[in-house]
């Protein structure tokens, strides 16, 4: 059994951080994808290769089967206990940092799918690669979790001679597995990252269960700008929370304002499906700047992100940080008909500051099995 699974990264257009507190967010899939090549093998081993994590490891099948037989049953309440059990097993493999996290995610999902789908674990190889840069707010961990969950689910179906239809029921299963895995990575994720990796398109998202893919949006283009400043989503979410605890009146008002921005943006984006006239793009651009300002006022921006917004503004374009902030990425909105010369000039200026610039179109498909 050999197959290929892929899932997109995401960009949050509006509403990051506020989404953690139950406000509306708007996200879109990127045309940068994670791919997973799965092969069943002969022999007695499991081979795992994740080049972006600099990880290549062989694990004995017998040990993994023992792990799955002895592990506690994964339930909502027993998530921590289950995770600790998997984590102890990974400790023995003697990796640390991001490699350890990658292995924890993998074994967490393997055992979770084994329990819930009666998967029979056999020797296999898994090659996981991505066009996304790791840990920079583009949803790389979520796209990993979605690719791995989908692969094991598909494997379990193949073992039962069942065709995997990625219908709503199956997508919800993938979402549940991936959410558990994202908790390992990010503490208290909103779920927006793996939702976009699963559904693609442009998505209206609100915890706990508002999930409205907006299909048929005309191609939206952006410049994705990587500050190359490393940061941790977990730390930034914690920093935002500290500010909210210290100044609840102020931060709650800002969260409400971000919610309004996202709602207004959704109205514009829905209108743009049938008519993308200049006024709509102007409104969307204004909302991009307002949202950036609100986030910056909550101390999750960074001088490099401010620089990007300033360069965009000097060229009459609109930019905003995306994801947790503190470094990571910003995006610059490219309205249709924007002069190529201008895009080139902005790109070169940003590169001159040491940033990495990628042109990307938004709203492509979610998880796929080939
Ligand atoms: C991270 O991509 C976006 C945050 O809103 C956190 C989350 O939604 O889990 C900062």
Boltz pocket constraint, residues with backbone or C-beta under 6 A from the ligand:
constraints:
  - pocket:
      binder: B
      contacts: [[A, 12], [A, 15], [A, 16], [A, 17], [A, 18], [A, 19], [A, 20], [A, 137], [A, 139], [A, 186], [A, 188], [A, 189], [A, 190], [A, 191], [A, 192], [A, 193], [A, 233], [A, 237], [A, 323], [A, 324]]
      max_distance: 6.0
